[in-house]
Amino acid sequence: MSCSCSQPQQWQLLEKLAQSRTVEVEKLCTDDGHEVVRKSYRFPTVKDRLRGMWRGTLFGKPKVEREDFHLDYLTRAKVPVITPIRACVIRDSFGFVTDSHLITAASPGQRLDYLLSQNQMPAPEVWAAIGSSLSRMHQVSFWHRGLAPRNLLIHDQAPFHFWLDPAKSVIHSGGIRQAARADDLLRFWAGLHEQVPQEHKHAFEQAYGQEGVSDPANIWPAIPKGKRAAAERVIRRDATRFGKS
């Protein structure tokens, strides 16, 4: 069984953006000249497929379908994200996912963590745009759950940025919970607070609509005590990935 996402016969490989044993991200040029990004998740072994099952691929939506849905949700909410084109999933005869693919439009820019690792600081108006879009995200009850600097593309034209990778996100009914809002802010600012000038942080906070949210010390109290150890682990993991491909 195959799908059009996995076999672009006429598409040219422009750049390999990331690769591991089970994940591959490529920039491609389609046969009609458009640049796209294809993200592929593969489950080559039975162990991989069983692990994927427990993460929702058997009874819930696979990761690429969740990401595609959330990108569309944010697009309709006027939050700047990469543009989803299509997702497809390949299953074996037992219903286990063997391959899955998400194709999005290629967006300009560099990841925020990479820019900062190269001592390139975006201007205050860029930080204001980030604060404004994150405020909008939370207004529409959207908990990103992956709001690390590596999941934000920065470029030099308005809206100056695009959010990436909302595969694990949650849409709350009746408004986003305070702990979820704090989780997003903490994950974004934990590795940035000491690097970003006060003027830039102030621009973010004004646009977000709340003072002090760029300081992790002000955010930690809103994280439930039972969740703090897990939050610390995620922050440490993000720190090891900062600026890396």
Secondary structure, DSSP 8 states (H G I E B T S, - for coil): ---TTT--TT-EEEEEEEE-SSEEEEEEE-TTS-EEEEEEEE--SHHHHHHHIIIIITTS--HHHHHHHHHHHHHHTT--B--EEEEEEEE-TTS-EEEEEEEEE---SEEHHHHHHTT----HHHHHHHHHHHHHHHHTTEE-S---GGGEEE-SSTT-EEE---TT-EE-TTS--HHHHHHHHHHHHTTTTTTS-HHHHHHHHHHHT-TTTT-HHHHGGGS-GGGHHHHHHHHHHHHHHTT--
